[in-house]
Amino acid sequence: MSVVSLDRPEALESVAPPSTRTLRITEIFRSLQGESDHIGWPTVFVRLTGCPLRCVYCDTAYAFTGGERMQREHILARVAELDTRHVCVTGGEPLAQPACVDLLRELVEAGHVVSLETSGALDISAVDPRVHIVMDLKTPSSGEVERNRWANLRALKPRDEIKVVIGSREDFDWAVERVREHDLARRFAVLFSPVFGGITPTQLADWILETGLEIRFQMQLHKLVWGDEPGR
């Protein structure tokens, strides 16, 4: 993994309003994409700081606070240094920072294949349509099921993906009901993942097969390779 240091002078906040010119960044690093249709590709991850949710199973709580304020042009320059086609903007919750929408557009215009990982709790309608969106649906065991923004389903494109992290049989039954209620498996790629260290992959795989639905089973590749290590 290649990690770009965030302690350079240009990472300091500029005189322009932070909502339009800068973002708070936890880390920028190069690794393998561990999830979604882009799984396995070398990818630069731009992890934004901050999240309005507090999911019980969150594995990136270190991104809730801290980070460094960076101008968008410096973020683009750091990404360019890592010379990688695929870029994933993640968090935290990236869309909690208004300038994220501009950063996504600029990354696409720089020639990258760009994906966005978002919780599904914030409005995605302003995201550039060239960006591949991977949107969560929060299950009961997450503690944030009431934060699902169902209107986002109308803004997703057919090639976008819906990810559901499953921590229990209750979660699974809830998620299957939502898939059927909103006809999600026909409209989008729907991926179910087991909570790392929670239910077993075998349990989830068997449950999916029993439904007869077109749901993709997914495990986090980076955790199979490196374990539960931050920044991977």
MIFI-656985 format. One line per 2 residues: number of its first residue (from 1); their letters; for each residue y, x, z of C-alpha. Coordinates in steps of 0.1 Angstrom, whole numbers, plus 5000, padded with zeros to 4 digits. Example, Ala and Ser with C-alpha at 12.3 -4.5 7.8 and 13.67 -1.06 7.14 Angstrom:
REM MIFI-656985
1	AS	4955 5123 5078 | 4989 5137 5071
This chain:
REM MIFI-656985
1	MS	5000 5000 5000 | 5035 5012 4992
3	VV	5063 5001 5015 | 5100 5004 5008
5	SL	5121 5013 5038 | 5149 4989 5046
7	DR	5171 5012 5066 | 5193 5025 5039
9	PE	5231 5020 5039 | 5231 4996 5010
11	AL	5210 4972 5031 | 5240 4964 5053
13	ES	5256 4930 5048 | 5284 4930 5022
15	VA	5318 4913 5026 | 5307 4884 5005
17	PP	5293 4853 5022 | 5257 4859 5032
19	ST	5247 4825 5019 | 5254 4835 4983
21	RT	5252 4872 4979 | 5227 4884 5005
23	LR	5194 4876 5021 | 5177 4887 5053
25	IT	5145 4907 5044 | 5116 4915 5067
27	EI	5098 4938 5042 | 5092 4947 5006
29	FR	5058 4961 4998 | 5032 4965 4971
31	SL	4997 4952 4977 | 4971 4930 4960
33	QG	4978 4893 4958 | 4953 4877 4982
35	ES	4957 4840 4972 | 4964 4816 4944
37	DH	4957 4818 4906 | 4973 4853 4908
39	IG	4947 4866 4932 | 4937 4903 4928
41	WP	4968 4913 4908 | 4989 4943 4921
43	TV	5020 4925 4934 | 5053 4933 4950
45	FV	5059 4911 4980 | 5094 4903 4990
47	RL	5091 4888 5025 | 5122 4869 5037
49	TG	5130 4866 5074 | 5131 4833 5092
51	CP	5112 4800 5092 | 5121 4765 5107
53	LR	5084 4758 5113 | 5061 4771 5140
55	CV	5025 4765 5127 | 4999 4772 5153
57	YC	4978 4794 5129 | 5008 4814 5115
59	DT	4999 4850 5107 | 5034 4862 5099
61	AY	5053 4853 5131 | 5068 4888 5129
63	AF	5090 4875 5101 | 5106 4848 5122
65	TG	5134 4871 5134 | 5149 4905 5127
67	GE	5149 4919 5092 | 5178 4936 5073
69	RM	5206 4918 5054 | 5204 4930 5018
71	QR	5225 4922 4987 | 5205 4906 4959
73	EH	5211 4934 4935 | 5196 4959 4960
75	IL	5165 4937 4964 | 5161 4937 4926
77	AR	5165 4975 4926 | 5139 4980 4953
79	VA	5114 4957 4934 | 5121 4977 4902
81	EL	5113 5009 4920 | 5077 4997 4926
83	DT	5072 4991 4889 | 5049 4961 4891
85	RH	5048 4930 4869 | 5039 4904 4895
87	VC	5063 4896 4923 | 5057 4871 4951
89	VT	5086 4858 4973 | 5073 4847 5006
91	GG	5082 4845 5043 | 5087 4831 5068
93	EP	5100 4802 5047 | 5120 4817 5018
95	LA	5139 4785 5009 | 5155 4785 5043
97	QP	5179 4810 5029 | 5201 4795 5002
99	AC	5203 4827 4981 | 5165 4826 4976
101	VD	5169 4803 4946 | 5192 4828 4929
103	LL	5169 4857 4937 | 5139 4839 4922
105	RE	5159 4833 4890 | 5171 4869 4888
107	LV	5135 4882 4893 | 5123 4861 4864
109	EA	5152 4873 4842 | 5143 4909 4851
111	GH	5109 4903 4833 | 5086 4897 4863
113	VV	5059 4871 4867 | 5073 4854 4899
115	SL	5056 4832 4924 | 5070 4815 4955
117	ET	5050 4807 4986 | 5067 4778 5005
119	SG	5057 4756 5034 | 5065 4724 5016
121	AL	5090 4714 5043 | 5121 4722 5023
123	DI	5134 4708 4989 | 5119 4728 4960
125	SA	5137 4709 4932 | 5163 4737 4926
127	VD	5137 4764 4920 | 5137 4778 4885
129	PR	5110 4761 4865 | 5097 4795 4853
131	VH	5086 4803 4889 | 5050 4796 4899
133	IV	5052 4776 4931 | 5024 4777 4957
135	MD	5032 4749 4982 | 5015 4742 5015
137	LK	5006 4708 5028 | 5006 4711 5066
139	TP	4975 4697 5084 | 4973 4681 5118
141	SS	4961 4713 5135 | 4991 4732 5122
143	GE	5014 4713 5146 | 5038 4706 5118
145	VE	5022 4678 5098 | 5053 4657 5102
147	RN	5073 4683 5083 | 5056 4677 5050
149	RW	5082 4667 5024 | 5063 4644 5002
151	AN	5091 4641 4977 | 5083 4677 4966
153	LR	5052 4664 4948 | 5075 4650 4922
155	AL	5092 4684 4917 | 5060 4704 4912
157	KP	5049 4714 4877 | 5013 4709 4865
159	RD	5007 4746 4866 | 5019 4749 4903
161	EI	4994 4749 4932 | 4990 4731 4965
163	KV	4975 4751 4993 | 4959 4735 5024
165	VI	4949 4756 5054 | 4920 4739 5072
167	GS	4914 4746 5109 | 4890 4717 5118
169	RE	4870 4688 5104 | 4900 4666 5112
171	DF	4922 4687 5090 | 4896 4685 5062
173	DW	4893 4648 5064 | 4931 4644 5065
175	AV	4935 4667 5035 | 4909 4649 5014
177	ER	4926 4616 5021 | 4959 4630 5009
179	VR	4943 4645 4978 | 4929 4610 4969
181	EH	4960 4591 4980 | 4983 4612 4957
183	DL	4957 4620 4930 | 4965 4657 4936
185	AR	4933 4672 4922 | 4941 4657 4888
187	RF	4978 4667 4889 | 4977 4702 4903
189	AV	4954 4730 4913 | 4944 4722 4950
191	LF	4932 4751 4971 | 4916 4748 5005
193	SP	4914 4778 5028 | 4898 4782 5062
195	VF	4920 4793 5091 | 4912 4830 5095
197	GG	4890 4833 5126 | 4887 4795 5129
199	IT	4862 4774 5110 | 4836 4794 5090
201	PT	4839 4798 5053 | 4804 4783 5050
203	QL	4815 4751 5067 | 4845 4746 5045
205	AD	4825 4754 5013 | 4799 4729 5022
207	WI	4825 4702 5031 | 4842 4707 4997
209	LE	4810 4704 4978 | 4801 4672 4996
211	TG	4834 4655 4984 | 4827 4658 4947
213	LE	4864 4665 4942 | 4879 4692 4920
215	IR	4891 4713 4950 | 4891 4751 4949
217	FQ	4877 4771 4978 | 4899 4801 4987
219	MQ	4897 4829 5011 | 4925 4855 5017
221	LH	4914 4885 4997 | 4937 4909 5015
223	KL	4922 4900 5048 | 4887 4906 5035
225	VW	4898 4940 5023 | 4922 4951 5051
227	GD	4916 4927 5080 | 4944 4909 5098
229	EP	4969 4937 5093 | 5006 4928 5090
231	GR	5023 4938 5057 | 4991 4935 5037
